[in-house]
């Protein structure tokens, strides 16, 4: 009876699930890689792949290779939406701040767009582990992964990036644009 309990309570190894850690000698010295393989076991493979992807992102792996095409495409779209919100907030904020010296009324829509995009990004994406990753569309990091362990011909490669400076810039521009918008609306209301 005790032996049966030991087999049930044993920790899962990388062979028990579909996330296969790659040996560290195959990657750069201070980085680690994870490959999420496609599963054909009759269960819901997309949900299982999503769980494994979430585990890999929370574990902060530097390189994640996603072989299931549908999961990779969904993840890539999700990251692109977050990137678009970030870029919209930064560019519209810079335009609003730049236009404020020329014509006040022209900067109001850009300030509103900046504050709105920054608010949506801050509430929806800023604390998601996926916002730390970027998609390697050019294939520059294929040397990090062992190609002999891949089963898909076109996997999606996610790379973890340090985004502290980007977030500080994003938040500073959004705050300045928000302050400009508040000042513009206040002067418009009092005039």
N, C-alpha and C positions, 0 to 999 in steps of 0.2 A: 504494500500500500504506500509506503514512504517513497519507493522508487517511482511510482506513478505520479506522485505529487511533484517530485523533482523534475520530471520531464515536462510537466505542464508549466511549472514556474520558471523554467530556464529562460534566460534572456534571449531575444531573437538575434541571430547573427545576420550578416548581410546576405546569406544564402536563403534565408527564410522569407525575404520580401523582394520587391523588384528594384530597390535602390541598391546599386552595386558600387561601393566605394572603390576607387582606383588606387593602386599602390602609389605612395607619395613620390617614389623615384621617377614615375612617369610624368609627374607634374613638376612645376617649379618648386623650389625648396620649401617656401613658406605658404604654398597654396594647396588646396585639396579639390578633388573633382568628384562628382557624383553623376552616374548615368542612370536615367530612369528608362527602363526597357519597356517595350510594348508587351502586353500580356494577352494571351488568348486562352483563358481558362474558363470561359463561360460566365464568369461573374461580370459585374459592371466595371470594365477596365478603366473608364474615364474617371469615375469617383476614386478608385484605388490609386490611379496615377496622380490625381489632384492631391490626395492625402500625402503621397510620397513627395510630391513637389513642395507642398507646404512644409513638410518635415525638413527637407533639404534647405529651404529658404530660411526657416527659423534657426537651423543649425549653422547658418552663415557660411555655407560652402562657397568657395571663390568661383568655381566653375560648375554649372549644372547643364548637363546634356539631356535634352528631352527628345526621346525617340517617337513616342506616339504623336502622329501628325496632328490630330484634332486638338490634343492638349497643348502642343507646342504653338499652334496657330492662335488658340484662345489666349494663352499667356502672352504671346507677342502682341496681340491686339490690346490687351489690358495695359501692358507697359507703354505702348504707343499712345494710348489715351492719356495716361498720366504725363508722359513727355509733352504731349500737345497742350495740356492744361498749364504745365509749367512754362513752356515757351510763350504761350499766349499771355500769361500773367506778366512775364518779364518784358516782352516786347511792347505790349500795350502800356505798361507802366513807364518804360523808357520814353515812348512816344508822348505819353501824357505829360511827363515831366519836361520833355523838350519843347512841347507846344505851349506850355503854360506861359512861357516868356513872350510868345507871339500873339496868340489869340486865346483868351480864357475859354470861350464857349466851345472851341474845338477839342480842348483837352478833357472835357467832362465825360464824353462817351468812352474815351480810352481809359480814363481813371476808373470808371464804373466797370468796364470789362476787366481791368487788372484786378480790382478788389474782388469781383465776382469769381474770376478764375482762381485766384489765390485762396479764396474761402472754400471753394469746392475741392481744390487740391488738398488743402489743409485738413478738411473734414473727411475726405474719402481716401486719399492716397498716402499722405505723409507718414502715417504710422503702419502702413502695410509693408511687410517684408519684401514684397515684389518691387517696391519703389527703389530699392537698393541695387537692382539688377538692370542691365542693359543687354539688348540682343546683339550678338556678334553677327551682323549681316554680311560682312566682307570675308569672314572665315579666317581672320588673322590669328585666332587662337586655337586652330585645329591641332597645332603641335602639342598642346597641353593634354590632349586626350588620346588614349590608345585606340587607333582605328580598328584594330583587330577585335575589340570588344563591342563594337557597334553592330547592330543588326539592321538599322535603318540607313537608307542611302542619303537622306537629307535631314539630319537631326537639327533641332533648334538649340543653339548654344547661348546660355545666359551667363554673363560675367558680373560679379559683384563689384560695385564701384563705391568709393567714398564720396558721399554727396553732401557733406557738411558745408563746404564752401558754397556750393550751388544753392542749398537751402537758405543759407544766410543772405546771399545776394537776392534770392527770390523774396524772402520775407522783408528785407530792407526796402526793396523797390515797391513792394505791395504796401508797406506801411507809409512810405513817403507819398505814394499815389493816393492812398486813402486819406492822409492828412490834407493833401492838396484838394481832393474832392470835397471833404468836409468844409474846408475854408471857402472853396468856390460856392458851394451850396449855401453856406452861412452868409456870404457877402451878397449872393443873389437874393436871398430871402429878406435881408435887412435893407436892401436898396429900393 
